[in-house]
Amino acid sequence: MTSLPDWARALDLSPHPEGGWYRETWRSDLTVSEAALPPGYTGPRSAGTAILFLLMPGQQSAWHTVRSAEL
């Protein structure tokens, strides 16, 4: 695991399971019920979330596919 410089440690980032580092910065209070979601979702989901994401030089992040919109 690549060590983080002081400025990145100050952001309180955690290792991301797909590579890199992250921290959730916001989660909507609004949830969408499982009944309102397309098939394949298990349980309610937050209407939105936001994260900080960091890849340090030499790190890679695994390509992934999420079922929800991602910005």
N, C-alpha and C positions, 0 to 999 in steps of 0.2 A: 504494500500500500504506500503510495506516495505521501510524504509528510507535507503538511500545509504550512505556508509562510504565516508569520504573525498576523498580517492583515486579513488572511482568510480564516484563521482560527478565531479571530474576533467576531466573525459572522456566525459562529456556532453551527457550522455545517456538519452533517453526518455523512458517512459513506452511502452512496446510492447503490442499490442492488444491481444496477445495470452498468456501473462504472461512474466515476466522477464523484461529486459531492453535492449535497443539497440541504435546503431547509425550507419547510413550508412557512410562508409569510402571511397567508390569508386563507380562510375557509368560510364559505357562505353559510349563513344561518339557515338559509332555505334549503330544504332537501326535496328530492323528487322520489316519490314512492315507487316501489318495484312494479306495481300495477300500471304505472304511467310510462314505464320504460319499455324499450323493445325487448323481445325475447332474448334470453341469455344473460341478463343481469340478475344477480342474486342479492336481494336486499335493496334498501334505499341508497341513494347517492347524493352527495352534496351537489348543489346547482353549479358550484364553481370552486376552484382552489387556485392558488398561485404559489410558486416556489422560486427560490434562487437556485441556480444550477451552475456548477463550476467544473470545468475540465482543466487540469493542470497539464503543462507540457509533457508529452509522452503518454498521457492517459487516453484511453478509448472508452466510448460508451457503446454498449450493445444496442443495435437497432431494435426497436420494438414497435408493436402496434397496439394502440389503445382503442377501446370501443367508443370513447367519448371524444368530443372536440378538444383539441389541445392547442394552446397559443404559446 
